[in-house]
Amino acid sequence: MSHDDDRFANVLMKALEDKNLEGFDYLEFKQSVAKLEELGIDHDTAIRSAFSTGSTVGLTLEKLIKTAKYYTEVLQDEKSKFLNSMEKHLMSNVEGKAKQTGELKKKIANWEAKIEQLQAEVEKAKQEIASADQLINSAKDKAVMNQKGFDDALDIITAAIREDVADITRVLG
């Protein structure tokens, strides 16, 4: 027997003791049989001897069987109490935990959906950055080309003016 089995057997034995009827009945008979067997008396002889002793204080076969039935009913009542207790335990612990894990699963699903949404927003922002970087680089390249074009035109025109000034000074001066 395991520790739990011992514990349950003790609970059941206590229930029988608590509901023990007055006088010599099945419980006392059973105890007498057990004591006689401990002394080495065989089972059938122990039964006859315990019954013989009990009959001196009013035990009859009918009373013995009737009280044995009564004690099995006591045990069935204990079973009902145990089942009710187990049901309450399951309701509070198992179903409570199941509800809690169900709520956590919903939260996880919501969080995962938000993560997906945020990842999509991050990807969109990265694409916008890449597009802006292309525009920036294109604008920089255009600015550099415009600067070069402007500088080239400036150099040409400035050189032409210097050449004109040189020609004017040479011819008129």
Z-matrix of the N, CA and C atoms (Angstrom, degrees):
N
C 1 1.458
C 2 1.528 1 109.78
N 3 1.308 2 116.15 1 136.42
C 4 1.461 3 119.86 2 177.66
C 5 1.526 4 109.80 3 -77.60
N 6 1.303 5 115.18 4 171.49
C 7 1.473 6 120.61 5 178.25
C 8 1.527 7 110.64 6 -58.63
N 9 1.353 8 116.46 7 -42.45
C 10 1.470 9 119.94 8 179.29
C 11 1.527 10 110.65 9 -64.86
N 12 1.359 11 116.40 10 -40.43
C 13 1.461 12 119.47 11 178.62
C 14 1.525 13 110.07 12 -61.14
N 15 1.343 14 117.54 13 -43.09
C 16 1.465 15 121.48 14 176.66
C 17 1.522 16 110.66 15 -59.18
N 18 1.315 17 115.14 16 -43.88
C 19 1.469 18 120.18 17 -178.70
C 20 1.526 19 109.95 18 -61.92
N 21 1.342 20 116.68 19 -44.73
C 22 1.465 21 120.27 20 -179.60
C 23 1.525 22 110.48 21 -66.98
N 24 1.333 23 117.25 22 -40.50
C 25 1.468 24 120.55 23 178.38
C 26 1.527 25 109.60 24 -61.38
N 27 1.327 26 117.65 25 -41.22
C 28 1.468 27 121.18 26 178.52
C 29 1.526 28 111.42 27 -63.40
N 30 1.330 29 116.36 28 -40.86
C 31 1.475 30 120.60 29 178.55
C 32 1.533 31 109.50 30 -62.45
N 33 1.338 32 115.94 31 -43.96
C 34 1.467 33 119.75 32 -178.91
C 35 1.531 34 111.20 33 -67.10
N 36 1.320 35 117.03 34 -41.23
C 37 1.467 36 120.50 35 178.55
C 38 1.531 37 110.36 36 -63.93
N 39 1.315 38 116.98 37 -39.30
C 40 1.466 39 120.58 38 178.38
C 41 1.536 40 109.65 39 -63.59
N 42 1.339 41 116.41 40 -40.80
C 43 1.469 42 119.87 41 178.52
C 44 1.529 43 110.23 42 -61.75
N 45 1.339 44 116.37 43 -40.76
C 46 1.468 45 119.46 44 178.25
C 47 1.530 46 110.49 45 -64.46
N 48 1.329 47 116.51 46 -42.59
C 49 1.470 48 120.37 47 178.71
C 50 1.524 49 110.74 48 -62.04
N 51 1.360 50 115.72 49 -42.70
C 52 1.470 51 119.92 50 -179.34
C 53 1.532 52 111.50 51 -63.94
N 54 1.332 53 117.04 52 -31.03
C 55 1.471 54 121.60 53 -177.23
C 56 1.533 55 111.82 54 -102.10
N 57 1.339 56 116.15 55 14.69
C 58 1.462 57 121.17 56 -177.84
C 59 1.532 58 110.18 57 -61.64
N 60 1.328 59 114.90 58 127.64
C 61 1.463 60 120.93 59 179.02
C 62 1.527 61 109.32 60 -76.23
N 63 1.337 62 115.55 61 157.29
C 64 1.467 63 121.11 62 177.37
C 65 1.526 64 109.70 63 -65.86
N 66 1.297 65 116.47 64 145.28
C 67 1.455 66 121.31 65 172.36
C 68 1.518 67 113.36 66 87.14
N 69 1.329 68 113.82 67 -176.78
C 70 1.463 69 122.18 68 -178.11
C 71 1.516 70 107.86 69 -84.03
N 72 1.323 71 115.85 70 113.10
C 73 1.464 72 121.11 71 -179.75
C 74 1.520 73 108.65 72 -137.24
N 75 1.321 74 116.53 73 -157.25
C 76 1.463 75 120.87 74 -175.45
C 77 1.536 76 112.41 75 -54.51
N 78 1.350 77 118.26 76 -45.62
C 79 1.470 78 120.05 77 -176.60
C 80 1.523 79 111.70 78 -61.54
N 81 1.319 80 117.09 79 -46.52
C 82 1.463 81 120.25 80 179.75
C 83 1.533 82 110.18 81 -66.72
N 84 1.340 83 115.92 82 -38.12
C 85 1.456 84 120.99 83 176.35
C 86 1.531 85 110.15 84 -59.18
N 87 1.332 86 116.35 85 -47.87
C 88 1.477 87 121.86 86 -179.07
C 89 1.528 88 110.25 87 -60.95
N 90 1.333 89 116.92 88 -42.21
C 91 1.473 90 120.59 89 178.24
C 92 1.529 91 110.84 90 -63.61
N 93 1.302 92 117.34 91 -40.17
C 94 1.470 93 121.46 92 179.29
C 95 1.529 94 110.66 93 -64.15
N 96 1.341 95 116.14 94 -43.93
C 97 1.467 96 120.28 95 178.62
C 98 1.527 97 109.34 96 -59.72
N 99 1.343 98 117.30 97 -45.90
C 100 1.463 99 121.31 98 -178.87
C 101 1.531 100 111.31 99 -61.25
N 102 1.327 101 117.46 100 -42.10
C 103 1.478 102 121.21 101 -179.73
C 104 1.529 103 110.78 102 -65.73
N 105 1.309 104 116.31 103 -40.43
C 106 1.468 105 119.81 104 179.17
C 107 1.535 106 110.43 105 -65.71
N 108 1.316 107 117.29 106 -40.44
C 109 1.470 108 120.72 107 178.15
C 110 1.518 109 110.94 108 -65.18
N 111 1.352 110 116.70 109 -35.27
C 112 1.468 111 119.97 110 176.02
C 113 1.521 112 111.13 111 -61.56
N 114 1.318 113 116.32 112 -28.88
C 115 1.473 114 121.22 113 179.03
C 116 1.528 115 111.85 114 -80.67
N 117 1.351 116 116.20 115 -2.75
C 118 1.461 117 120.04 116 177.06
C 119 1.513 118 114.06 117 98.62
N 120 1.305 119 117.17 118 6.06
C 121 1.468 120 120.67 119 178.63
C 122 1.516 121 108.78 120 -79.08
N 123 1.354 122 117.19 121 137.56
C 124 1.477 123 119.93 122 -178.39
C 125 1.536 124 109.67 123 -66.93
N 126 1.326 125 114.66 124 159.95
C 127 1.466 126 122.71 125 -171.26
C 128 1.534 127 112.34 126 -56.96
N 129 1.332 128 117.01 127 -51.23
C 130 1.472 129 119.29 128 -176.21
C 131 1.528 130 111.18 129 -63.40
N 132 1.328 131 116.51 130 -41.30
C 133 1.470 132 120.26 131 179.24
C 134 1.525 133 109.74 132 -66.31
N 135 1.341 134 116.84 133 -38.11
C 136 1.465 135 120.74 134 178.22
C 137 1.523 136 110.58 135 -62.69
N 138 1.336 137 117.13 136 -39.79
C 139 1.473 138 121.18 137 177.95
C 140 1.528 139 109.98 138 -62.89
N 141 1.327 140 116.48 139 -48.63
C 142 1.473 141 120.52 140 -178.93
C 143 1.529 142 110.71 141 -61.76
N 144 1.325 143 116.23 142 -43.31
C 145 1.458 144 120.95 143 -177.12
C 146 1.529 145 111.01 144 -66.68
N 147 1.362 146 117.23 145 -44.30
C 148 1.474 147 121.04 146 179.72
C 149 1.523 148 109.89 147 -64.54
N 150 1.345 149 116.86 148 -39.38
C 151 1.468 150 119.89 149 179.75
C 152 1.536 151 110.16 150 -66.72
N 153 1.305 152 115.32 151 -39.67
C 154 1.459 153 120.54 152 179.46
C 155 1.529 154 109.95 153 -62.08
N 156 1.334 155 116.27 154 -44.29
C 157 1.464 156 120.55 155 178.29
C 158 1.522 157 110.11 156 -64.14
N 159 1.323 158 117.66 157 -45.16
C 160 1.462 159 122.05 158 -179.25
C 161 1.511 160 112.41 159 -64.51
N 162 1.312 161 117.38 160 -34.12
C 163 1.464 162 119.74 161 -177.69
C 164 1.532 163 111.37 162 -67.08
N 165 1.341 164 116.87 163 -20.85
C 166 1.468 165 119.36 164 177.25
C 167 1.519 166 111.60 165 -71.19
N 168 1.362 167 116.44 166 -18.23
C 169 1.478 168 119.87 167 178.51
C 170 1.527 169 110.94 168 -116.38
N 171 1.348 170 116.98 169 25.77
C 172 1.461 171 120.77 170 171.48
C 173 1.521 172 116.12 171 99.74
N 174 1.321 173 119.62 172 6.23
C 175 1.466 174 120.44 173 179.14
C 176 1.523 175 109.49 174 -76.96
N 177 1.347 176 114.03 175 130.90
C 178 1.471 177 120.06 176 174.00
C 179 1.519 178 107.45 177 -121.01
N 180 1.321 179 115.33 178 163.92
C 181 1.470 180 119.50 179 178.12
C 182 1.532 181 109.63 180 -59.41
N 183 1.326 182 115.85 181 -41.62
C 184 1.468 183 120.44 182 179.75
C 185 1.539 184 110.48 183 -61.23
N 186 1.349 185 116.37 184 -45.70
C 187 1.467 186 120.89 185 179.96
C 188 1.538 187 110.16 186 -64.65
N 189 1.323 188 117.05 187 -38.97
C 190 1.463 189 121.07 188 179.97
C 191 1.525 190 110.72 189 -62.05
N 192 1.331 191 116.85 190 -47.36
C 193 1.470 192 121.25 191 -179.42
C 194 1.530 193 110.50 192 -69.57
N 195 1.332 194 116.75 193 -41.17
C 196 1.473 195 121.01 194 179.70
C 197 1.535 196 110.81 195 -62.37
N 198 1.341 197 117.87 196 -43.64
C 199 1.470 198 119.91 197 -179.23
C 200 1.535 199 111.19 198 -72.99
N 201 1.334 200 118.20 199 -31.21
C 202 1.473 201 120.47 200 174.90
C 203 1.533 202 109.09 201 -62.55
N 204 1.356 203 115.26 202 -42.25
C 205 1.469 204 119.78 203 177.86
C 206 1.538 205 110.35 204 -63.17
N 207 1.335 206 115.75 205 -42.55
C 208 1.471 207 120.28 206 177.87
C 209 1.535 208 110.52 207 -56.36
N 210 1.331 209 117.67 208 -44.70
C 211 1.471 210 120.48 209 -178.29
C 212 1.531 211 111.87 210 -68.98
N 213 1.337 212 117.23 211 -31.76
C 214 1.478 213 117.46 212 174.72
C 215 1.526 214 109.69 213 -67.03
N 216 1.334 215 117.50 214 -33.43
C 217 1.474 216 120.65 215 176.22
C 218 1.530 217 110.61 216 -68.10
N 219 1.335 218 116.89 217 -37.45
C 220 1.468 219 120.79 218 175.33
C 221 1.530 220 109.18 219 -59.53
N 222 1.331 221 115.42 220 -43.91
C 223 1.478 222 119.74 221 179.69
C 224 1.534 223 111.08 222 -65.17
N 225 1.337 224 117.19 223 -38.01
C 226 1.468 225 120.03 224 177.94
C 227 1.529 226 110.74 225 -65.33
N 228 1.348 227 116.18 226 -36.48
C 229 1.477 228 119.41 227 175.25
C 230 1.521 229 109.97 228 -62.26
N 231 1.333 230 116.08 229 -40.68
C 232 1.471 231 119.97 230 177.88
C 233 1.525 232 110.07 231 -63.47
N 234 1.329 233 116.10 232 -37.98
C 235 1.467 234 119.65 233 178.08
C 236 1.526 235 109.90 234 -62.40
N 237 1.324 236 116.77 235 -43.54
C 238 1.474 237 120.34 236 178.89
C 239 1.525 238 110.82 237 -60.90
N 240 1.347 239 115.60 238 -43.81
C 241 1.473 240 119.32 239 177.95
C 242 1.519 241 110.50 240 -61.72
N 243 1.329 242 115.93 241 -42.78
C 244 1.464 243 120.87 242 -179.94
C 245 1.531 244 110.44 243 -62.05
N 246 1.332 245 116.54 244 -46.02
C 247 1.471 246 120.29 245 -179.54
C 248 1.523 247 111.32 246 -62.73
N 249 1.346 248 116.43 247 -40.76
C 250 1.472 249 119.61 248 176.87
C 251 1.522 250 110.63 249 -61.87
N 252 1.326 251 115.01 250 -42.99
C 253 1.464 252 120.11 251 179.32
C 254 1.525 253 110.31 252 -62.82
N 255 1.340 254 116.32 253 -43.62
C 256 1.468 255 120.49 254 179.27
C 257 1.530 256 110.88 255 -62.72
N 258 1.332 257 115.54 256 -41.15
C 259 1.462 258 119.79 257 -179.74
C 260 1.533 259 110.52 258 -62.09
N 261 1.336 260 115.57 259 -44.14
C 262 1.463 261 119.66 260 177.93
C 263 1.526 262 110.45 261 -62.55
N 264 1.331 263 115.91 262 -41.88
C 265 1.472 264 120.96 263 178.72
C 266 1.523 265 110.09 264 -61.06
N 267 1.327 266 115.88 265 -45.95
C 268 1.465 267 119.60 266 179.47
C 269 1.524 268 111.22 267 -63.04
N 270 1.330 269 115.28 268 -41.59
C 271 1.468 270 119.22 269 -179.76
C 272 1.522 271 110.51 270 -61.27
N 273 1.329 272 115.78 271 -46.00
C 274 1.463 273 118.16 272 -175.35
C 275 1.522 274 112.16 273 -76.60
N 276 1.322 275 117.44 274 -40.95
C 277 1.462 276 119.17 275 -175.26
C 278 1.517 277 113.46 276 -90.99
N 279 1.309 278 117.26 277 -54.79
C 280 1.460 279 120.37 278 -174.18
C 281 1.520 280 111.17 279 -71.27
N 282 1.336 281 116.55 280 -53.58
C 283 1.460 282 118.69 281 -177.46
C 284 1.525 283 111.08 282 -67.66
N 285 1.334 284 115.94 283 -35.29
C 286 1.470 285 118.96 284 176.29
C 287 1.520 286 111.03 285 -61.88
N 288 1.334 287 115.88 286 -44.31
C 289 1.471 288 120.03 287 178.63
C 290 1.522 289 110.73 288 -67.08
N 291 1.330 290 116.93 289 -39.27
C 292 1.465 291 120.39 290 178.88
C 293 1.525 292 110.13 291 -61.65
N 294 1.333 293 116.24 292 -41.68
C 295 1.467 294 120.35 293 178.27
C 296 1.532 295 109.70 294 -64.00
N 297 1.336 296 115.16 295 -43.94
C 298 1.466 297 120.29 296 -179.75
C 299 1.533 298 110.65 297 -61.91
N 300 1.339 299 117.49 298 -44.71
C 301 1.464 300 119.20 299 179.86
C 302 1.526 301 110.71 300 -68.20
N 303 1.331 302 116.91 301 -33.22
C 304 1.472 303 119.63 302 176.04
C 305 1.519 304 111.20 303 -62.48
N 306 1.327 305 115.79 304 -42.64
C 307 1.472 306 120.13 305 178.38
C 308 1.532 307 110.37 306 -65.10
N 309 1.326 308 116.58 307 -40.76
C 310 1.470 309 119.81 308 178.44
C 311 1.521 310 111.19 309 -64.39
N 312 1.340 311 117.30 310 -38.22
C 313 1.466 312 120.50 311 178.13
C 314 1.530 313 110.29 312 -62.68
N 315 1.357 314 116.37 313 -39.81
C 316 1.471 315 119.57 314 177.67
C 317 1.522 316 110.16 315 -63.78
N 318 1.350 317 116.65 316 -43.42
C 319 1.459 318 120.48 317 179.52
C 320 1.529 319 110.42 318 -61.36
N 321 1.329 320 116.00 319 -43.65
C 322 1.471 321 120.28 320 179.81
C 323 1.524 322 109.86 321 -60.82
N 324 1.333 323 116.51 322 -44.32
C 325 1.466 324 120.31 323 179.36
C 326 1.532 325 110.02 324 -60.38
N 327 1.339 326 117.05 325 -42.37
C 328 1.473 327 120.43 326 178.09
C 329 1.520 328 110.84 327 -64.48
N 330 1.342 329 115.93 328 -43.79
C 331 1.469 330 119.46 329 179.54
C 332 1.527 331 111.03 330 -63.20
N 333 1.333 332 116.07 331 -41.56
C 334 1.464 333 119.51 332 179.27
C 335 1.524 334 110.44 333 -63.39
N 336 1.348 335 116.76 334 -39.45
C 337 1.466 336 120.33 335 177.96
C 338 1.526 337 110.13 336 -63.95
N 339 1.350 338 116.50 337 -41.41
C 340 1.465 339 120.01 338 178.15
C 341 1.519 340 110.69 339 -64.98
N 342 1.340 341 116.35 340 -40.33
C 343 1.471 342 120.03 341 177.85
C 344 1.525 343 109.89 342 -60.15
N 345 1.342 344 116.74 343 -45.57
C 346 1.474 345 120.20 344 177.92
C 347 1.528 346 110.65 345 -59.92
N 348 1.338 347 115.97 346 -42.85
C 349 1.467 348 120.24 347 179.72
C 350 1.533 349 110.01 348 -62.68
N 351 1.339 350 116.16 349 -45.81
C 352 1.471 351 120.05 350 179.49
C 353 1.524 352 111.07 351 -64.06
N 354 1.350 353 116.94 352 -38.88
C 355 1.465 354 119.45 353 178.35
C 356 1.529 355 110.32 354 -64.09
N 357 1.335 356 116.95 355 -38.13
C 358 1.469 357 120.51 356 177.58
C 359 1.525 358 109.97 357 -65.58
N 360 1.347 359 116.56 358 -40.76
C 361 1.469 360 120.06 359 178.26
C 362 1.525 361 110.85 360 -65.56
N 363 1.334 362 117.03 361 -39.49
C 364 1.475 363 121.26 362 177.60
C 365 1.529 364 109.31 363 -62.68
N 366 1.327 365 116.64 364 -44.30
C 367 1.470 366 120.59 365 -179.72
C 368 1.527 367 110.51 366 -63.23
N 369 1.330 368 116.33 367 -41.82
C 370 1.467 369 121.07 368 178.51
C 371 1.540 370 110.33 369 -62.44
N 372 1.339 371 115.75 370 -43.81
C 373 1.466 372 120.14 371 179.39
C 374 1.528 373 110.65 372 -63.88
N 375 1.335 374 117.25 373 -38.87
C 376 1.473 375 120.91 374 177.98
C 377 1.528 376 110.52 375 -63.23
N 378 1.338 377 115.66 376 -39.34
C 379 1.468 378 119.37 377 178.13
C 380 1.531 379 110.56 378 -65.72
N 381 1.345 380 115.85 379 -40.49
C 382 1.467 381 119.41 380 177.92
C 383 1.532 382 110.33 381 -63.65
N 384 1.327 383 115.97 382 -39.95
C 385 1.473 384 119.92 383 178.20
C 386 1.526 385 109.83 384 -63.55
N 387 1.331 386 117.23 385 -44.29
C 388 1.466 387 120.83 386 -179.73
C 389 1.523 388 110.08 387 -62.43
N 390 1.329 389 116.55 388 -42.46
C 391 1.463 390 121.01 389 179.04
C 392 1.529 391 110.26 390 -64.71
N 393 1.348 392 116.04 391 -43.39
C 394 1.471 393 119.76 392 178.78
C 395 1.524 394 110.61 393 -64.67
N 396 1.336 395 116.56 394 -40.26
C 397 1.475 396 120.09 395 177.83
C 398 1.525 397 110.91 396 -60.16
N 399 1.349 398 116.26 397 -39.48
C 400 1.472 399 119.33 398 177.62
C 401 1.528 400 110.66 399 -63.88
N 402 1.355 401 115.36 400 -43.35
C 403 1.468 402 118.82 401 179.11
C 404 1.525 403 110.96 402 -63.96
N 405 1.330 404 115.57 403 -41.32
C 406 1.471 405 120.04 404 179.25
C 407 1.517 406 110.18 405 -61.99
N 408 1.331 407 115.98 406 -48.81
C 409 1.468 408 119.67 407 -179.57
C 410 1.527 409 111.10 408 -63.15
N 411 1.319 410 116.05 409 -40.15
C 412 1.470 411 120.42 410 178.05
C 413 1.534 412 109.89 411 -63.52
N 414 1.342 413 115.85 412 -44.20
C 415 1.470 414 120.34 413 179.68
C 416 1.528 415 110.44 414 -64.47
N 417 1.350 416 116.72 415 -40.21
C 418 1.471 417 119.82 416 177.93
C 419 1.527 418 110.68 417 -63.44
N 420 1.345 419 114.93 418 -44.86
C 421 1.475 420 118.76 419 179.36
C 422 1.529 421 110.71 420 -61.13
N 423 1.348 422 115.66 421 -42.39
C 424 1.467 423 119.79 422 179.66
C 425 1.537 424 110.16 423 -64.71
N 426 1.355 425 115.36 424 -41.60
C 427 1.463 426 119.36 425 179.24
C 428 1.528 427 110.27 426 -62.11
N 429 1.333 428 116.13 427 -42.75
C 430 1.478 429 119.85 428 178.79
C 431 1.531 430 109.61 429 -62.48
N 432 1.342 431 116.12 430 -43.41
C 433 1.474 432 119.11 431 179.68
C 434 1.533 433 110.60 432 -65.58
N 435 1.339 434 116.59 433 -41.41
C 436 1.463 435 119.99 434 178.08
C 437 1.525 436 111.06 435 -63.22
N 438 1.332 437 115.26 436 -42.20
C 439 1.476 438 120.27 437 178.62
C 440 1.529 439 109.47 438 -59.59
N 441 1.351 440 114.56 439 -45.82
C 442 1.471 441 119.21 440 -179.32
C 443 1.540 442 110.22 441 -63.89
N 444 1.367 443 114.23 442 -43.87
C 445 1.471 444 117.79 443 179.33
C 446 1.526 445 111.36 444 -61.57
N 447 1.356 446 115.09 445 -43.36
C 448 1.461 447 119.92 446 179.15
C 449 1.527 448 110.45 447 -62.95
N 450 1.333 449 115.75 448 -48.17
C 451 1.464 450 120.10 449 -179.31
C 452 1.533 451 111.07 450 -60.34
N 453 1.349 452 115.50 451 -41.76
C 454 1.485 453 118.70 452 179.28
C 455 1.536 454 110.45 453 -62.78
N 456 1.352 455 115.78 454 -45.57
C 457 1.478 456 119.20 455 179.89
C 458 1.515 457 110.34 456 -64.21
N 459 1.366 458 115.99 457 -42.08
C 460 1.466 459 120.55 458 178.23
C 461 1.534 460 110.90 459 -59.28
N 462 1.335 461 114.58 460 -45.16
C 463 1.475 462 118.90 461 -179.80
C 464 1.531 463 110.94 462 -62.24
N 465 1.320 464 115.92 463 -42.08
C 466 1.472 465 119.26 464 -178.87
C 467 1.521 466 110.77 465 -64.80
N 468 1.346 467 115.60 466 -48.08
C 469 1.467 468 119.57 467 -177.70
C 470 1.528 469 110.29 468 -66.70
N 471 1.351 470 115.69 469 -43.55
C 472 1.469 471 119.24 470 178.73
C 473 1.524 472 110.05 471 -61.29
N 474 1.307 473 118.05 472 -41.31
C 475 1.471 474 121.92 473 178.96
C 476 1.527 475 109.91 474 -64.24
N 477 1.342 476 115.96 475 -39.20
C 478 1.467 477 119.31 476 179.68
C 479 1.526 478 110.23 477 -65.89
N 480 1.345 479 116.59 478 -40.70
C 481 1.469 480 119.36 479 179.05
C 482 1.518 481 109.51 480 -65.58
N 483 1.307 482 119.19 481 -43.20
C 484 1.473 483 122.47 482 178.55
C 485 1.536 484 109.86 483 -60.65
N 486 1.328 485 114.53 484 -41.13
C 487 1.461 486 118.90 485 179.34
C 488 1.539 487 110.03 486 -64.85
N 489 1.349 488 115.06 487 -42.03
C 490 1.495 489 119.00 488 177.16
C 491 1.528 490 109.87 489 -62.46
N 492 1.301 491 118.82 490 -44.40
C 493 1.454 492 122.65 491 -179.93
C 494 1.533 493 109.25 492 -61.55
N 495 1.310 494 115.62 493 -41.19
C 496 1.467 495 119.69 494 179.77
C 497 1.533 496 108.93 495 -65.65
N 498 1.325 497 117.55 496 -42.81
C 499 1.455 498 120.42 497 179.66
C 500 1.543 499 110.55 498 -65.97
N 501 1.327 500 115.83 499 -42.88
C 502 1.459 501 119.51 500 -179.85
C 503 1.506 502 109.71 501 -62.96
N 504 1.292 503 118.47 502 -46.35
C 505 1.455 504 122.91 503 -178.71
C 506 1.520 505 108.16 504 -63.36
N 507 1.304 506 118.35 505 -42.73
C 508 1.455 507 121.25 506 -178.62
C 509 1.528 508 109.67 507 -66.82
N 510 1.299 509 118.15 508 -43.85
C 511 1.462 510 120.67 509 -174.08
C 512 1.528 511 109.53 510 -79.62
N 513 1.251 512 119.29 511 -44.09
C 514 1.457 513 120.36 512 -172.79
C 515 1.528 514 111.99 513 -97.15
N 516 1.209 515 117.81 514 -16.87
C 517 1.413 516 118.82 515 -171.80
C 518 1.414 517 116.80 516 -97.88
